[in-house]
Amino acid sequence: MCAGAITEALRKRSVDVPAAQQDGTARLGDPELLDRAMALGRVLFSQDADLLREATRRQRSGAQFFGVVYAHQLKVTDRECIEDLEALAKIYEPSDMANRVVYLPL
């Protein structure tokens, strides 16, 4: 759920990045997308404020999700996203991100 340039740059840096557009889940609603990420053990990166709201709702209600990294489109550059996402991927195990929302830039 981000610019293709970010996805490609992360892959070039050996970060395992599936894309919703590639596995046919780009059209899922936010609750279903978070459920799918949970089932796959994947943290979501998004610049979609609606997904952020759903993650926040789940945090408040105690509903499980696997983690969201959020970047406001006007407050972070693609380069910052790439560098911060690479750092997160190398520092944390996906399970460390469970039920958390991380905001970029770090």
Secondary structure as the mmCIF struct_conf table of DSSP 4:
data_model
#
loop_
_struct_conf.conf_type_id
_struct_conf.id
_struct_conf.beg_label_comp_id
_struct_conf.beg_label_asym_id
_struct_conf.beg_label_seq_id
_struct_conf.end_label_comp_id
_struct_conf.end_label_asym_id
_struct_conf.end_label_seq_id
HELX_RH_AL_P HELX_RH_AL_P1 GLY A 4 LYS A 12
TURN_TY1_P TURN_TY1_P1 ARG A 13 SER A 14
HELX_RH_AL_P HELX_RH_AL_P2 ALA A 20 ASP A 23
TURN_TY1_P TURN_TY1_P2 GLY A 24 GLY A 24
TURN_TY1_P TURN_TY1_P3 ALA A 26 ARG A 27
BEND BEND1 LEU A 28 LEU A 28
HELX_RH_AL_P HELX_RH_AL_P3 ASP A 30 LEU A 40
TURN_TY1_P TURN_TY1_P4 GLY A 41 GLY A 41
STRN STRN1 LEU A 44 SER A 46
HELX_RH_AL_P HELX_RH_AL_P4 ALA A 49 SER A 61
TURN_TY1_P TURN_TY1_P5 GLY A 62 GLY A 62
STRN STRN2 VAL A 68 ALA A 71
TURN_TY1_P TURN_TY1_P6 GLN A 73 LYS A 75
BEND BEND2 VAL A 76 VAL A 76
HELX_RH_AL_P HELX_RH_AL_P5 ASP A 78 ILE A 91
HELX_RH_3T_P HELX_RH_3T_P1 PRO A 94 MET A 97
TURN_TY1_P TURN_TY1_P7 ALA A 98 ASN A 99
STRN STRN3 VAL A 101 LEU A 104
HELX_LH_PP_P HELX_LH_PP_P1 PRO A 105 PRO A 105
#
